[in-house]
């Protein structure tokens, strides 16, 4: 039941981000705690094994490319291919596929959550306020720096649609598409089916516990009468 509650939290988070640009869906990997050997307490004769319980062993993130959506907004950029944009956060450099950008009051190019977007030299990007830049397929801003795009190994989610990991070279063949956003990697219909399946599994386990509780109660009552 605890495993199913954890799974429902994961699915609910995916559903909440079904329209978040560049979001990557998770899948819960389940594992068992192991088996318990049952024996006859009087004779010591083995009866068999029973599973102790299950747990959510890991969350596996699907990093595959989601379809691109055309917005025609000059500060919307998407990656066609592998790779991540680099952004500066209070916790250090992080990585994202969400290319929904904007200019702050000082002309700094930032994400919608206010994190500075970095160029390929690791510096923040500043443009003239009110400008509408032209960004090439290689990430080069006309008359300015080039957006940092890196490969990432051991990618792990860290909130705000960000990832940690080990950055590598710019992925070959990856293009920056201005006026586009990568859609969410969540299939809302599948997530809803998964949620219903998880809830049914939770309810089935709950009914088993109630049945065992009632059986034990009847046994105790019968024993007390004797």
MOJO-V844997 format. One line per field, one symbol per residue. phi: phi as a letter, one per 40 degrees, with the letter a starting at -180 (. if undefined). psi: psi as a letter, one per 20 degrees, with the letter a starting at -180 (. if undefined). A space follows every 50 residues. Layout:
phi->???
psi->???
This chain:
phi->.cccccccccccccccbcbccgcbcbbccbacchbbccbcccbgccbibb ccibaccabbccccccccbcbgccccbbcchchacbbcbdchcbbabccc babcccgccbcccgcccbccbgbcbbbcdgcbcbbcccgccdgacbdcbb cabfcacagfgbbbibcbcdccgcbcbcgbbccccccdcccccccccccc cccccccccccccccccccccccccc
psi->ghghgghhggghhghhkijppjqpqqpppqqqirqpppqphgijpphaqp pgrrrohqpppojqpqqqpphjphjpqqpnarrqqpqprhiaprqqiokn rrpahjjporrijjpppqajjjqqpprppiqnqpprhjjpppjbappppq rpqlppqkrkkrqraoqaqpppipqpoqjqqprqjpohghhgghgggghh hghghghgggggghghghgggghhh.
